[in-house]
Amino acid sequence: MTPDSAPATAANVQQLVPLLDVTSMSRSLEFYERGLGFTVKNRWIDEGVLRWCWLELGGAALMLQELRPERHDAGVELGAGVGLNFTCRDALALYHEFRGRGLEPERPFVGNRMWVVGLRDPDGYRVYFESFTEVPEETLYSEAEHGRP
């Protein structure tokens, strides 16, 4: 690769969209769609079964693909070492929104100058929503301190 080709390549790449293998599309959609608020924008139905879909939330996107039954026991550890980090305006507002939808996000904390709200999806993938803050590093969120009951 020559130095002249780098700018063209960088300008040509527009979006990263992770593809997650899942064991149950319905269970994953319950989490991503109903729990986190994603919207299905595209789908592939094979033999009457939803096998793949493209989800969006704000400016972020991801894809889910259901593993075929013969691959469930292939020794694949789903979610191992995978974390999805979504930068947002107000991670703490999402924390309360997710709880209101019946999810149990971890207690928010400040890391790398960002409030971090973490969850684990049904297949073990780590999902984080983060927003910049001036609050000191390693601060743990307290609802009482933030005017929440």
N, C-alpha and C positions, 0 to 999 in steps of 0.2 A: 504494500500500500504506500502510495506517495503522499507527501504532505498536502498536495493539491486536492486529493480525494476526500480528506477528512471533513472539510466544511460542507461539501455536497451531501455526504452521508448523514452528518448530524442534522442538516436542514431537512432531509428526506424522512427521518424517523419522527413520527408524530405522537405515538401513544404506546404504552406498555399495558397489555391486558393479560393478567395471569389466568391460566387454565388450571382449575382444581379438579382432580378426580374425586368423586364422592360415592359413597356406598348406597345412599338413598336420596334420589332427587327430591322426593316430596319432603323429607326431613330437612334437607339443605335449603329448599325454597322457603320452608316455614321460618327458618332462622334468618336467611338473607332478605327475603321479601317482607314478611310480616314483622319480624323482629328488628331488623336494621333499616328497613325502608327502601331497599333496592327495588327497581322495576325491571321486569323481563322485557327486553327490547327485540330479541330474536330467539328462535328455538328450532330444534331439529327433532322431529317425531319419527321414530323408526318402529315399524310394526305396531303402531298405536301407542307407543311408549315414548314419553319425553326423555331423550337421551342426553341432550346438550342444550344449553341456553346461554345467552349473553345478557348480563345484568348491568344496570347503571344506577348510580347514586350521585347526583350533582355532576361533577366533571370526571368521576371515577367509573371504571368498568372492570368487570371480571367475568370469566366464563366458568360454568360448571359442566362436568361431563360424568354421567353415571357409569361406573365400572360395570362391565358385563359380569354376570354371576361367575363365570369361569376364572375371572381375574381376582375375585375377592380373596381367595386363599393363596395368592401367588407370593405371599411373604412381604407384600408391600405395606409399609407402615405409613399410612396417610397422615399428613400434617406434621411429620417429624422434621423439625428444622425450618419450617416455613412460617413466616410472619408477614402479614399484609398491613402496611402502614398507610393510613389515609390522613392526609393533612386537611384540617378543616378550620373554620373560623372559631368555633366554640365547642371544644370537646366535652366540657362539663355539661352543657345543655344537652348534648347527645347522651351522656351518661344517664341523665334523668329521663330522657325520652325512651331509651332502651329499657330502663327499669319499668316505666309505665306500660311497656309492651310485654312485660313478663320475663324479660331476660335478666340475667344476673351478672352484669359486668363487674370486674375487679374494682377495688377501691382506687380511684384516680390518684396519681402521684405526678410530681414534676421530675422529668428527666430530659437532659439535653435542651433545657430552656423551653420545654413544652409540657403542658398537661397531657397525660397519657391515660386513655381509657382503654382497657384491654378486655377481650372476650376470647373464648375458644368456641369454634364452630362444632357441629355434630361429629365431624371427622377428625377433630384435633388440630385444625389449622388455627394459628393465632391471628387475631384480627385486632388492630389498634387504630384508635382515632386520636389524633394529636392536634393541639393548637398552641401557638406561641404564647409565652407568658413572661412576666418579669418576677414572678414568685420564685423564691430561692429553691435551688436544686434539692431533691429528695423530700420536698414538702408533701405530706399526705393530705388528701382532701377531707375536709370536715364539713358536713352539711350545716351544722350549727354556725360555723364561722362564715358561711356563705349565705346565711339567711334562709336556709331550708329547714323545714320541720324534721 
